[in-house]
Amino acid sequence: MLLRKVWESIVPGNSSSNRNSATRVTTGIGSLDVLPEDVLGIILRKLGPEDAGKLCVVCRSWRRIVISDNRLWINFFQTNPNNLWDLDSIFFSETHLPRQLSVSVPVSLMHLYGQRAKVPGAVIVDDTESAKASRRQLKGAIYSALFDMNVPSVCAINQATLALYAARRTSGIVVNIGFHQTSVVPSIICCLLMLHHACAIAHFLHGKIMRKVGVEVVGMGALKLTGFLREQMQQQNIYFKSLYTVRELKENLCYVALDYEAELSKDTLRSYKVPREGVFALSKERFQTGEILFQPRLAGVRAMGLHQAVALCMEHCHAAELMGDDNWFKTVVLCGGTACLPGLAERLKKELHELLPLYLTNGINVIPPPHGVDSAWHGARLISNLSTFPGAWCMTKRQLKYKYRRNRLGS
C-alpha cells in the first residue's frame, strides 16, 4: 500500500487527476503530503535504513525528505542491531578529526550511516616511538605480514595520537608509560597541503608528532615498576610464584601518593586475593612503587622524573611557538596500563605547578587514561568512524609496492 502511494506520487495518472494534483501538491509526494511530519517519520522508521535509502532514487522530493530528516537517521544509528556504533564518537570524529580532504564537504547523517554499514576492511596499527630507521623497518614488516594475510588496507598511527583522540582532544602532550620506557610526546593536528597531478590533496593529517620540538624519553616503564615491587616484596619475605602475581598486585593495590612524605606516616595496609595463589598484604610498597616515576633514584635509576620530563617538554613547546594558541600543550593526556595507577594524574599536576612558572602552569589539565588500558583502541575506533575512512588514511598492498619501488629508484 505504501509503495503504491509512493508510485502514485511520481507517476501521472489521467489528465484530470494530474490537473487536480497541480493545485494540491506542495511537497511533491502525492497523497502522502497530507500526513503530518511526525507520522511520515514513523512510517520511514518502520521501513528501515535500506528501504528508506531506496526512496532517494524515486524522485527529488523523496530524496530531500529522507536526507534532511536527521532524526530518522539518528534513530537508525541508535537501533542498529549490531549495537557497535557510538553516535557521540561519530560526531566527534566528523567535527574534530581531519577527514583527509583538502576542502570541507558537508556530510549528512544518511551518508555517515551508509559508510558505517559498509564496514570498510582496514587494520589500524601502532606507529612505534623508536628511532626513525627502526620505525620504518618495523612498519614495513607489519605491512608485509598483514598484506600476506589478505588484509585490504593498513593504517599506521602513533599510539600517542590515538590516546589523544580517545580523550576527545586534537592537540596536547601525551605521556605514554610503556613496557620499558616512558615517552612524553607533543602531538598536534597538522594539515599540510601539496599539489599532486594538479589536485590539492592532504599530505599528512594523522596528528603530527612534533619530534623536532622534543620527544622526551624516560628510562622507566611498567617492567621497572613491577621489578621494584618484586624487590620490595622479597625484602619483606613475601613469597610469590611468578612475576605475573607481582604485576596483578601492582595493578590492584598500588597507587601514587599526592604527598609522598605524608603518606609514609599513614596506615596503608591492604590485602588482595590472587587466584590460585592466596591473599597478599602490602603496606608502604603500595605507594612506593609508583613513587619511582617521580623519584627514580629510589629504584637506583639515574634519570629525570616524570614531572621533570613533562615540564621540559612544555618549555620546548612554549619556546617553539607552533600555534597562535599558546595553551595547546597545557593538556596532558596519560596512556598505558601503568598510567591507570590511581592518583597519578593528580600528583603530576601538583608537581608541574611546583616546578613551572605561573604563565605555564595556568590552565594545565592532566587527563588520566579515558578508557583505561584500551584508550589507544578507542582512539582507533574514533578514526574508523570517519566517513572518509579508510580512504587516504590507509595504505593498500598496491600502494605499498609502488612506494617501495619509488624509494628504490630514488636511492
ABEGO torsion letter per residue (X at the ends): XAAAAAAAAABBBBAAAAAAAAAABAAGAEAAAABBAAAAAAAAAAAEAAAAAAAAAABAAAAAAAAABAAAAAAAAAABAAGABBAAAAAAAAAABBAGBABBBBBBAAAAAAAAAAGBBBBBBBBBABBAAAAAAAAAAAAAAAAAAGBABBBBBBAAAAAAAAAGBABEBBBBBBAABBBBBBBBBBBBBBBBGGBBBBABAAEBBBAAAGBBBBBBBAAAAAAAAAAAAAAAGBBBABAAAAAAAAAAABBBBABAAAAAABBABBBBBBBGAEBBBBBAAAAAAAAAAABAAAAGBBBBBAAAAAAAAAAAAAAAGABABAAAAABBBBBEAAAABBGAAAAAAAAAAAABBAAAABGBBBBBBAAEAAAAAAAAAAAAABAAOAEAABBBAAAAAAAAAAAAAAX
